[in-house]
Amino acid sequence: MVMLIDQINLNFLKVFISVYKTRSMTKTAKELGMTQSGVSQNIKNLEELLDVVLFDRIKHRPLPTKAADILYENAKSSLLNLENSLIQITGKKTEPEGIVSIGIPIEFGNNLILPLLVELGKKFSKLSFRLRYGHSAEMNRLLLNGEIDFAYVDEYSFDPAIKTEKIHDETLELVVASEYLKGKSKHTKEFFEGLDYIDYLVDAYVLKSWFKHHFKWGNINFKIKASLMDVDGMSRMIVRGMGAGILPLHVVAKLKRRGHEIRIIEGPKSSMKNTISVAYVENRSFSQEVLYTLDYLKKNFRPPKQ
């Protein structure tokens, strides 16, 4: 009996999977070392063979059809199972190769994840990484759209399809330059509303969380002098006396070691924690290089000194 799969070149499926993931013929060409016309021809051949449209061409971008969704989920897991079977029966482990897309918050990612990726990238010359910086809400969208394989995220109400695994509890403190805060701090709303603040988001979500944690206050008027999604930028503004802000304790310790005179404004309760987790779409099939990278990062992660 002649089977349809007998007519399919495995390279067709490899190219298809890459185009599906990247949503780009150009990126696939770079990833697989092909010409863009070669990628396009592979997809055309596969569509003609199956007699289905796999990608709609919208504004020069290949957007997957429902047929492509079905083929991707099955082809990716089948090829991965085939690869694992070949490794099992031959005893030969293939070197991970390809692009792994990872979402990271700026400070945590730059200081704790990037050094590990450098080690891994040096070890495997054919393995490369595509990094996206952003906050948890952005990572939620990127994960669901398939634009990244996994992400490191702060606490957030993620879509039910996304699974999170806790890797670290980060201690957060409200800090200010000593020169800015003269005299003793007071645990009164008038005192706190008299301060200038710097926060990560315009809506002061992190500051609001700190005050709810310590005082159960839900209606405090903040004077936000600046908002920026960058711990390093926050630190620079705080140590120069622009106002108070929330920083991870290990960043505070680093600033003090560098000689900056900063002060922690302690709340009445124990320090607020921010859970850092690795997040990914639970039912998504991962390639060998993604699984290897994720496992390497989990095994080699070391919490920062505080």
TARA-V880772 format. One record per residue. N is the residue number from 0. RES is the residue in three letters. BURIAL is 1 if it has 24 or more other C-alpha atoms within 12 Angstrom, else 0. D_FIRST is the distance of its C-alpha to the first C-alpha in whole Angstrom. Layout:
n res burial d_first
N RES BURIAL D_FIRST
N RES BURIAL D_FIRST
//
This chain:
n res burial d_first
0 MET 0 0
1 VAL 0 4
2 MET 0 6
3 LEU 0 10
4 ILE 0 11
5 ASP 0 10
6 GLN 0 13
7 ILE 0 15
8 ASN 0 18
9 LEU 0 20
10 ASN 0 23
11 PHE 1 22
12 LEU 1 22
13 LYS 1 25
14 VAL 1 27
15 PHE 1 26
16 ILE 1 28
17 SER 1 31
18 VAL 1 31
19 TYR 1 31
20 LYS 1 33
21 THR 1 36
22 ARG 1 36
23 SER 1 37
24 MET 1 35
25 THR 1 38
26 LYS 1 38
27 THR 1 34
28 ALA 1 35
29 LYS 0 38
30 GLU 1 36
31 LEU 1 34
32 GLY 0 36
33 MET 0 34
34 THR 0 36
35 GLN 0 36
36 SER 0 34
37 GLY 0 31
38 VAL 1 31
39 SER 1 31
40 GLN 0 28
41 ASN 1 26
42 ILE 1 26
43 LYS 1 26
44 ASN 1 23
45 LEU 1 21
46 GLU 1 22
47 GLU 0 21
48 LEU 0 18
49 LEU 0 18
50 ASP 0 20
51 VAL 0 22
52 VAL 0 26
53 LEU 1 26
54 PHE 1 30
55 ASP 0 33
56 ARG 0 35
57 ILE 0 39
58 LYS 0 42
59 HIS 0 40
60 ARG 0 38
61 PRO 1 34
62 LEU 1 34
63 PRO 1 31
64 THR 0 30
65 LYS 0 28
66 ALA 0 25
67 ALA 1 26
68 ASP 1 28
69 ILE 0 24
70 LEU 1 22
71 TYR 1 25
72 GLU 1 26
73 ASN 0 22
74 ALA 1 22
75 LYS 1 25
76 SER 0 25
77 SER 0 21
78 LEU 1 23
79 LEU 1 26
80 ASN 0 24
81 LEU 0 22
82 GLU 0 26
83 ASN 0 27
84 SER 0 25
85 LEU 0 25
86 ILE 0 29
87 GLN 0 29
88 ILE 0 27
89 THR 0 29
90 GLY 0 33
91 LYS 0 33
92 LYS 0 34
93 THR 0 33
94 GLU 0 36
95 PRO 1 36
96 GLU 1 36
97 GLY 1 36
98 ILE 1 38
99 VAL 1 39
100 SER 1 41
101 ILE 1 44
102 GLY 1 47
103 ILE 1 50
104 PRO 1 54
105 ILE 1 56
106 GLU 1 58
107 PHE 1 56
108 GLY 1 53
109 ASN 0 56
110 ASN 1 58
111 LEU 1 55
112 ILE 1 52
113 LEU 1 52
114 PRO 0 54
115 LEU 1 51
116 LEU 1 48
117 VAL 0 50
118 GLU 0 50
119 LEU 1 46
120 GLY 1 46
121 LYS 0 48
122 LYS 0 46
123 PHE 0 43
124 SER 0 43
125 LYS 0 40
126 LEU 1 40
127 SER 1 42
128 PHE 1 43
129 ARG 1 44
130 LEU 1 47
131 ARG 1 48
132 TYR 1 51
133 GLY 1 52
134 HIS 1 53
135 SER 1 51
136 ALA 1 51
137 GLU 1 49
138 MET 1 47
139 ASN 1 46
140 ARG 1 45
141 LEU 1 43
142 LEU 1 41
143 LEU 1 40
144 ASN 1 39
145 GLY 1 37
146 GLU 1 40
147 ILE 1 40
148 ASP 1 39
149 PHE 1 42
150 ALA 1 45
151 TYR 1 49
152 VAL 1 51
153 ASP 1 54
154 GLU 1 54
155 TYR 1 53
156 SER 0 51
157 PHE 1 48
158 ASP 0 45
159 PRO 0 43
160 ALA 0 40
161 ILE 1 42
162 LYS 1 42
163 THR 1 46
164 GLU 0 47
165 LYS 0 50
166 ILE 1 51
167 HIS 1 55
168 ASP 1 58
169 GLU 1 60
170 THR 1 64
171 LEU 1 65
172 GLU 1 69
173 LEU 1 71
174 VAL 1 73
175 VAL 1 76
176 ALA 1 78
177 SER 1 81
178 GLU 0 83
179 TYR 1 82
180 LEU 1 82
181 LYS 0 86
182 GLY 0 87
183 LYS 0 86
184 SER 0 83
185 LYS 0 83
186 HIS 0 80
187 THR 0 82
188 LYS 0 80
189 GLU 0 82
190 PHE 0 82
191 PHE 1 78
192 GLU 0 79
193 GLY 0 81
194 LEU 1 79
195 ASP 1 77
196 TYR 1 73
197 ILE 1 70
198 ASP 1 66
199 TYR 1 63
200 LEU 1 62
201 VAL 0 64
202 ASP 0 64
203 ALA 1 65
204 TYR 1 63
205 VAL 1 63
206 LEU 1 67
207 LYS 1 67
208 SER 1 65
209 TRP 1 68
210 PHE 1 70
211 LYS 0 68
212 HIS 1 68
213 HIS 1 71
214 PHE 0 73
215 LYS 0 71
216 TRP 0 72
217 GLY 0 70
218 ASN 0 72
219 ILE 1 74
220 ASN 0 75
221 PHE 1 74
222 LYS 0 75
223 ILE 1 72
224 LYS 0 73
225 ALA 1 70
226 SER 1 66
227 LEU 1 63
228 MET 1 60
229 ASP 1 61
230 VAL 1 63
231 ASP 1 65
232 GLY 0 66
233 MET 1 67
234 SER 1 69
235 ARG 1 71
236 MET 1 72
237 ILE 1 73
238 VAL 1 75
239 ARG 0 77
240 GLY 1 78
241 MET 1 76
242 GLY 1 76
243 ALA 1 74
244 GLY 1 70
245 ILE 1 68
246 LEU 1 66
247 PRO 1 64
248 LEU 1 67
249 HIS 1 65
250 VAL 1 66
251 VAL 1 70
252 ALA 1 70
253 LYS 0 69
254 LEU 1 71
255 LYS 0 74
256 ARG 0 74
257 ARG 0 74
258 GLY 0 77
259 HIS 1 77
260 GLU 1 79
261 ILE 1 77
262 ARG 1 77
263 ILE 1 75
264 ILE 1 76
265 GLU 1 75
266 GLY 1 75
267 PRO 0 76
268 LYS 0 73
269 SER 0 70
270 SER 1 68
271 MET 1 66
272 LYS 1 62
273 ASN 1 59
274 THR 1 56
275 ILE 1 53
276 SER 1 50
277 VAL 1 46
278 ALA 1 44
279 TYR 1 41
280 VAL 1 38
281 GLU 0 37
282 ASN 0 33
283 ARG 1 33
284 SER 1 30
285 PHE 1 32
286 SER 1 31
287 GLN 1 33
288 GLU 1 36
289 VAL 1 37
290 LEU 1 36
291 TYR 1 38
292 THR 1 41
293 LEU 1 42
294 ASP 0 42
295 TYR 0 44
296 LEU 1 46
297 LYS 0 47
298 LYS 0 48
299 ASN 0 50
300 PHE 1 52
301 ARG 0 56
302 PRO 0 58
303 PRO 0 61
304 LYS 0 64
305 GLN 0 66
//
